[in-house]
């Protein structure tokens, strides 16, 4: 009959025999809040975004990407402002982390008017 193999090595009796606690050890350690395991990663947002696939004109996407980092957020803000201006969405309250609501429909209207002239 085969003996059951221990999954861990024998415990040490001398505290000096304990393994060194390295940075890697702490990165891999579990965190608890009382008896509850705290989940890793970014906390869930109150309002999450939904990934979608949309086909846009190549020159439009190129211009948006050239505008720098955050171009997808600017697309979201522009669409939200447009729908708010059309009366299809209610204005959104400020986000708790930044206090910003995004561009106003009036500001986007002025930017579009300036770009057209």
C-alpha positions, 0 to 999 in steps of 0.5 A: 500500500502506498503512503499518502504524500504530504503536500507541504514540507515539514514545519520548521521548529527553529524560527531562524529556519523560516524562509525569507519573506521577499517582495514576490511573497508579498505580491502573491499573498492573499489579503483578508478583511476580517475573515473575508478574502479581499478580491484582487484587481481594480474595484468594479465601477458604479457605471461600467462600459460595454464593449461594442464593435462599430464601423467608422470612416477611416479618416474619422478614426485616424483624426480621433487617434491623432488627437492623443490618448483618451480618444475612445473616452472622447468619442463616448463623451461626444456621443453622450453630449449629442444624445443629451442635446437631442433630448434622448438622454438625461444629463449625467451627474458628475463622476465621484472621482473627478467631479467632471461631467464631460463636455457640455452639448453647447461646448461640443456645438461650438467646437463643431461650428469652429471646425466647420468654419 
